[in-house]
Amino acid sequence: MAYQYKTFYSYDDLKGHLLTHKPGFYHASKTSTVIPYDKIESFLNWGHRDDFYICDLSGLPGHMELLSNSNLVVRGAVSWEEARKFLISKGRTLKTSPTEQLALITAGVATSCTGERCFGFGTLRSQIARLKYLNFNGEEKNLFRDDSFQINSSHLNPYQAGFQHYRLFKNAPYPRFENATDLMIGTEGQLGIVTEAELETADNEDVTYLFILLPRWEENYEPHMEIFGAVQAHRQSILSCEFLDANCMNYLKPEERLGTNQDVIFLEVKSSAFDNIYRRVLCRLSLTSQDDVFKIPENKFHHVRAAAPQAIFEENSKMGVVKVGTDAQVTADKFSDLLNCYREYSRTGVRYCLFGHFGDAHLHFNYMPSKEEAARCEDELERLYDKVYAWRGSPFAEHGIGLLKQKYIRRFHGLNQLGLFHDIKKEHDPYNQFFPQGFMGQVIK
Ligand SMILES: Cc1cc2nc3c(=O)[nH]c(=O)nc-3n(C[C@H](O)[C@H](O)[C@H](O)COP(=O)(O)OP(=O)(O)OC[C@H]3O[C@@H](n4cnc5c(N)ncnc54)[C@H](O)[C@@H]3O)c2cc1C
């Protein structure tokens, strides 16, 4: 028995399929790092395979429109890259910029995607003014950010109270469920299909990209932490604060590498605020020399920054191993503890690299194991989730839970979380047709 595969090129076709109520998994560009696409059939583990549909949404007609209030409406298969180019041609730009620009925006809503500019502009979740989705009957529904989340469940109030602790995190261990739009944000396609989103945009202001060379974090991360502290008060002017360690540089061609066996922090600064940031942040650093601060062209920044995650993605496929990496975000006071933990991991003798959204205390430690080393690395990283739990951090702040991270998320979900998932699933997915193996579907009795 084989799974059924279906690609949708029209909304009518998709609506018709939803009305059959057949269970399925709906994907877009397949860049999720928590869905093992090359082994998806064994991970979905569905008994009656010929009744289960793996559905491709990337053929749905795409459409973009800039509204008079400067919000961008995106419908169907539109990638972040396409939307950015469209907006720039109109003097605007996106407030969210995930490193993987080929991912689709509607999927980004489903994964509550974030990215580099989250440092300056906050989360995608807060930038979505309105969205549309197809429900289990193939009906298209509108949701508005200004409406509150509605469900008849005794778990809602305690759930929302529990979420308060995570308000300032990019993503909590569970979705927000506060505004009406939250029904589709971070619920990973378990409640319907996102078809359209209206996103806030920003002025396409001139920005200056800088990079700062630093010693290797494994030996001394004090200079890094000084920068971390210094940028926090300048989120209005510094749009992103990203990190690649010295190991990441090895994935670039020798002539493209920055520094010599050094770590790099990148800053994306509004050019109008550059002098101020130079005086108030860079000149005041006592552990970093001004000689180690350089400007870098925008395209080179994007190329270098994207190289590390893309190389890991490709290398893991080549080695036939599933990604062994972290996505944890912690509060500023726990950031040194997180780095100490990663430092321990760096000593296990397996190749690794560290990169990510430094300004938000949100880094991805990745092992680059051989097939033989993969299980040991998994065990090592598993210990991290005990610590993140104790620190009250968020274990998966942007890449989501998917199929790969479910075993690690369980301890973060108590009775109120599981109870609310159950009630929401029952109301919005009564036939259990949307990604029944997802983290919300597990509790359906
Ligand atoms: C190199 C690299 C860098 C990355 N950088 C970032 C980053 O900076 N920030 C970040 O957040 N993520 C990042 N990611 C992860 C990934 O790009 C995001 O999770 C992205 O949102 C997935 O988009 P996709 O189109 O590939 O979705 P897919 O992988 O196709 O699907 C992802 C999930 O969304 C669901 N889904 C897809 N479309 C819909 C829809 N229309 N309606 C309902 N559910 C849907 C699917 O069921 C699945 O659960 C990165 C990944 C890679 C490989």
The ligand as a MOL file (V3000), in Angstrom:
LIG
                    3D

  0  0  0     0  0            999 V3000
M  V30 BEGIN CTAB
M  V30 COUNTS 53 58 0 0 0
M  V30 BEGIN ATOM
M  V30 1 C 18.3840 26.9300 5.2800 0
M  V30 2 C 17.1470 27.1430 6.0960 0
M  V30 3 C 16.9830 28.3140 6.8140 0
M  V30 4 C 15.8070 28.5240 7.5510 0
M  V30 5 N 15.6680 29.6940 8.2310 0
M  V30 6 C 14.5200 29.9340 8.9080 0
M  V30 7 C 14.3270 31.1630 9.6070 0
M  V30 8 O 15.1740 32.0590 9.6040 0
M  V30 9 N 13.1510 31.3400 10.2660 0
M  V30 10 C 12.1820 30.3790 10.2710 0
M  V30 11 O 11.1310 30.5850 10.8930 0
M  V30 12 N 12.3530 29.2050 9.6580 0
M  V30 13 C 13.4820 28.9620 8.9680 0
M  V30 14 N 13.6470 27.7780 8.3180 0
M  V30 15 C 12.5850 26.7570 8.3900 0
M  V30 16 C 11.5500 26.8320 7.2460 0
M  V30 17 O 12.0400 27.5860 6.1590 0
M  V30 18 C 10.2430 27.4480 7.7550 0
M  V30 19 O 9.6660 26.5800 8.7020 0
M  V30 20 C 9.2210 27.7550 6.6580 0
M  V30 21 O 8.1150 28.4830 7.1920 0
M  V30 22 C 8.7170 26.5280 5.9370 0
M  V30 23 O 8.1260 26.9580 4.7200 0
M  V30 24 P 7.8540 25.9170 3.5340 0
M  V30 25 O 7.1540 26.6640 2.4250 0
M  V30 26 O 9.0770 25.2250 3.1280 0
M  V30 27 O 6.8360 24.9440 4.2730 0
M  V30 28 P 6.7890 23.3610 4.3150 0
M  V30 29 O 8.0840 22.7860 4.7920 0
M  V30 30 O 6.3110 22.8650 3.0060 0
M  V30 31 O 5.6730 23.1400 5.4350 0
M  V30 32 C 5.9680 23.4610 6.7830 0
M  V30 33 C 4.7480 23.2260 7.6730 0
M  V30 34 O 3.7240 24.1390 7.3330 0
M  V30 35 C 2.5080 23.4580 6.9770 0
M  V30 36 N 1.9400 24.2110 5.8530 0
M  V30 37 C 2.5650 24.5580 4.7120 0
M  V30 38 N 1.7500 25.3220 3.9550 0
M  V30 39 C 0.5840 25.4460 4.6430 0
M  V30 40 C -0.6430 26.1290 4.4030 0
M  V30 41 N -0.8450 26.8410 3.2970 0
M  V30 42 N -1.6040 26.0440 5.3310 0
M  V30 43 C -1.4520 25.3280 6.4710 0
M  V30 44 N -0.3040 24.6670 6.7500 0
M  V30 45 C 0.7020 24.7360 5.8470 0
M  V30 46 C 2.9430 22.0580 6.6100 0
M  V30 47 O 1.9020 21.1410 6.8540 0
M  V30 48 C 4.1290 21.8410 7.5440 0
M  V30 49 O 3.6630 21.4390 8.8050 0
M  V30 50 C 14.8020 27.5270 7.5750 0
M  V30 51 C 14.9750 26.3440 6.8520 0
M  V30 52 C 16.1320 26.1570 6.1210 0
M  V30 53 C 16.2800 24.8830 5.3220 0
M  V30 END ATOM
M  V30 BEGIN BOND
M  V30 1 1 1 2
M  V30 2 1 2 3
M  V30 3 2 2 52
M  V30 4 2 3 4
M  V30 5 1 4 5
M  V30 6 1 4 50
M  V30 7 2 5 6
M  V30 8 1 6 7
M  V30 9 1 6 13
M  V30 10 2 7 8
M  V30 11 1 7 9
M  V30 12 1 9 10
M  V30 13 2 10 11
M  V30 14 1 10 12
M  V30 15 2 12 13
M  V30 16 1 13 14
M  V30 17 1 14 15
M  V30 18 1 14 50
M  V30 19 1 15 16
M  V30 20 1 16 17
M  V30 21 1 16 18
M  V30 22 1 18 19
M  V30 23 1 18 20
M  V30 24 1 20 21
M  V30 25 1 20 22
M  V30 26 1 22 23
M  V30 27 1 23 24
M  V30 28 2 24 25
M  V30 29 1 24 26
M  V30 30 1 24 27
M  V30 31 1 27 28
M  V30 32 2 28 29
M  V30 33 1 28 30
M  V30 34 1 28 31
M  V30 35 1 31 32
M  V30 36 1 32 33
M  V30 37 1 33 34
M  V30 38 1 33 48
M  V30 39 1 34 35
M  V30 40 1 35 36
M  V30 41 1 35 46
M  V30 42 1 36 37
M  V30 43 1 36 45
M  V30 44 2 37 38
M  V30 45 1 38 39
M  V30 46 1 39 40
M  V30 47 2 39 45
M  V30 48 1 40 41
M  V30 49 2 40 42
M  V30 50 1 42 43
M  V30 51 2 43 44
M  V30 52 1 44 45
M  V30 53 1 46 47
M  V30 54 1 46 48
M  V30 55 1 48 49
M  V30 56 2 50 51
M  V30 57 1 51 52
M  V30 58 1 52 53
M  V30 END BOND
M  V30 END CTAB
M  END
